[in-house]
Amino acid sequence: MNFGLTEEQQSVKNMVRKFVDREIIPNIREWDRQHHFDRTVLGKLADLQLLGVCIPEKYGGAGMDYNTLAIVCEELERGDTAYRTAVSVHTGLNSLTLLQWGTEEQKQKYLVPQAQGSKIGAFGLTEPDAGSDVAAIHSTAARDGDAYILNGSKTWISLCDVADHFLIFAKTDHGYGHKGITAFIVERGFSGVESRAIQGKLGIHAGNTGEVFLTDVKVPVSNVLGEEGEGFKIAMSALDNGRFTVAAGAVGLISASLEASLKYCHERKTFGTEIGKHQLVQQMIAKMSANLEISRLLVYQAGWLKNQGKRNTRETSLAKWMACNAAFEAANDAVQIHGAYGYSDEYPVERFLRNSRAPIIYEGTREIHTIMQAEYALGYRKDKPLRKLLPAWPFDTFSQS
């Protein structure tokens, strides 16, 4: 395993960093204050081929590897969690799931425009009474001739008011628990689809998050993703990709917290010296630096496995768990280093702290990941073969098991 970035990866990293410094950082404080998601940023990301960065060229993407996706997410979160979240949902949860499970017809109709950025995708799994307990979803899908009729609601859906396509999970058979769940590609334009943003969030104010309501939505049979009853497997494989991007974003938040803290440590003086000279401040800086390296390596390990076309559920869970916890600690310490100024949005660290809290909850709470890692270690959990795996990179074969 080579831990260095390739020339292409370094070029992408530099490009995204410049984009963030130019397009996001100068505006994000005001966007955050106004709870405003700037949709034009998505168009600009599409122009740079960043909404399909790891989608094969034959499907409209840039054809780069999965660790390049991680690099993009890391650099975007340096600017703000909202725009990394947009890529996580659009690319990680939706587009990569279509790449893994979609028919050729579905890929041409939905994946190609998403990879090109002309259409935006979202992911609808969570419900008011079903988060970690996926089998508890209440949304239903009843077969009616050459279509299914979907009813139900989804909540905490990122890009709820922005997305053109949703991956929706609903029960086609209530008697089979998680085995009775089926995945559907649902277009916003289908009659009966409505969305509403959630107000009053603790963090990620510049993001669009809300509810999606489905009332007698008629979805063609051709829009079933995978096979009927495979929805749970598809959702879990999608989370492997989403969690990977969340972990990569957490690396970016650690980096941003460290960057802001280092700058402040050299600017602020107490007792006649820079605060960076004080040992307890150095302790916080050292922890940030170590966690940055550790978290990045865990993300790259998961990405390396993805590039090989290998199952990576354990490694991705570990990266997500550790990196998100470390990001929260880094943001919290950054506020402490900034003192009273850290409690004001005059400096970005208070936003980092608010934004760092949500990833510890979504796409698998830290408690879920703790249990997963213990069960892997104890031998209680073993990954079963999937009917389909993501294609290995470079995209010349399609791995199946």
C-alpha angles and dihedrals in degrees: 000000000000112000095193124094118250118239089257093050092049089050091052091047091052092046094051092044090054090046092052093046090050105036108025114025096055090052107031099089091057093042089051092049091050095042086235126159108201106216092191088073089067091054091051091049088051091052088057091049089243096129089064099028095137099030114108116261090241087067096046099269134121093253096227125145128269095256088059086059087053091052091051091051093047093053094044092054089054083070100038141322092237095070095042087051090054091056092042092056100036097042107018102040102026115023097038089049090054089049091052101041109016127109118240089256092052092048092052093046100041113009098051096056091043093052089049091048096236088116129035125219132208137183127236115193109114120084133183090264099028125064117123088007097068093173088066095071114130101197111117137207118195122190113241112175110290093355144051124233111222125201130172143066138266127205139198088030112165114221089016093152095034106047124099094194131035130196100219125190118207138162116260091174121027092191095069103055112212089356089065095063121108130189122229135188105227123188120215088230093063111111112259099031115124134163137197130188120238114236129205101040119167093229146355087062091165091058129091109235129158152106133313120206124202118197116177090325111183110217121182117241086239087067094064107115111221116337129326107274094024094098096106093052090047092049092050092049089049090053090055086062097039093048090050091058092044090053090049090050090051088057087056092051091051088050092050092048091050093045092051092045095050091051092049093045090061095043102045121072129192129175089007098304141079110277088234087074092064112098098222090053088048088053090059092045091049092051091050091049093049094046091049092058095040094049094046092051091050090052092048090049091056090045091051090055090049090051088054092051091244131142109264107173095124095044094045091049090051092049093048094047097047099038095048093049090047092049091054091049092047093050091046091051091046090057089049092050090051091050115195090352088061088065091060130072088232081094124040098232096086088058090048090055094049092046094047093063100067098058089059086064109033127072090021122345118246086253092056091049092046090055092045093053093047092049092049090051093047093046094242092117124054126168114246118217115268122223087234135022129193112275114264119245129279087049101237099111136037113224118218133176 
